[in-house]
Amino acid sequence: MNRHIESVSIFCIFAILFLCGFVKADVNLSDIPRVDAHAHVGDVERMKDYVEVSKVLKDKYKINLDVWINLSFQRRSGEGASEHLKAVKEKYQDRFLPCINDYRIQDGLRYPPDELAEWMKKGIVGYKLWFGVTDMIDDPMFEPTFAKMEEIGMVAASVHVAQPCPTEWCEDPVKFWQAQNAWERVLDRHPKLVVINAHMLDHFNSDEQLDYLGYILETYPNLHVDLAARFQQFHRMDREKLRAFIIKYADRILYGTDIGGQPKPGQYENVAEQYHRTFQLLETDHMIRGGFFGETETKGLALPEDVLKKIYYQNAVRLYPRVKDVLIQLGYSIE
C-alpha cells in the first residue's frame, strides 16, 4: 500500500512539474504540413530530389514537408513559364510555387511593372529582389515596380537587404545601416506592400539587433521575415529573449532554409537530417548542433504548438497565393 501511495505521489509531482513548465515534452506535430518559404529549387528536373528528401523526413522523422516557395524560377519568357508551371502541376501537385526574381539590380529590373499582373495570372506567387549591401533599393528607378506590386497585391518575396554585420559578408556598419535606412524609406512610401524580408532582415546577430528588429516589426505591420540560413545564429542571442521575441511576433515569421543544391542522389538522408535539426531547434529544449548550415550546439526554444503552426505553414497560407489550395489538394484541412 505504501509503495502504491509513493508511486502515485511521484506521478502527481511529475504532473505538477510538467504543467508548470519545469519538465518539457516534445510537441507532436506529425499531422501538420510545413512550408519552406525560402528555397532555391530551380527547374523541374531538380524537384524529384526535394521530394525524395521529403519522403525521408516522413519515414524517418514523421515530419510532413510539403511545399517549397521556389525563389530560383528562371523563366523569362511567358511560354517557358507556362511549360514550367504545367509540369509542376502535373508531376508534383503544385508543391513548388515559383517567384520571379532579380539578382543584378544595378543593371535595372528585368521585369517591367506592366508585366507583373500577367505573371501573377500565370501562377507566379511573388517577386524575389536581391539588393545586398547597398542603398540602391531606394533608387527612383525601382519606385514604379514597388508601386505596381502594392497596387496589384504582388508579394515582395524574400527581399534581401544588406548582409549580417559584423561578419565576413559585411564588416562595414556604415554600409549596413545605409542599406537598412534606404529600405525603411521604401517601406514608408508603400505601407500596403506585402513584404517578406529574407534572413530576419539580418538583424539577427545580437540581442541589440533583435531589439531593433522588434522596432521594425512594430513600425511596419506589412513586413514579415523568414528564418532562412539563420538557425546557426540562435546561439548569438540570449535564449529566453529570442524565445520571447519569436512568440511575440509569431504572426510575422516564416519558416525557411535557403536550401539550394544540397538535395541530390546520395545526400537525401543528410539533407533530411539538416531539416530535422531546424525543427528540433524550434520544437524542443534539446541541445541541437547548429541548425541547417551551422555547427555550434544550441539549446532549442521549445516553442508552443500554436506558434510553431504559424511559423511552419499558417503565415505562408495567409501571405502567399495558392499555398492554401495546394495544401488542401494534398489532403490537409486548412482553416
Helices and strands as residue ranges (DSSP letters): H 2-20, E 33-39, G 44-46, H 47-61, E 64-70, H 78-92, E 96-98, E 100-102, G 105-107, G 113-115, H 116-122, E 127-132, G 136-138, G 140-142, H 143-152, E 156-161, H 173-189, E 195-197, G 198-202, H 207-219, E 223-226, G 231-236, H 239-248, G 250-252, E 253-254, H 268-283, E 287-289, E 297-299, H 305-309, I 310-314, H 315-319, H 323-329
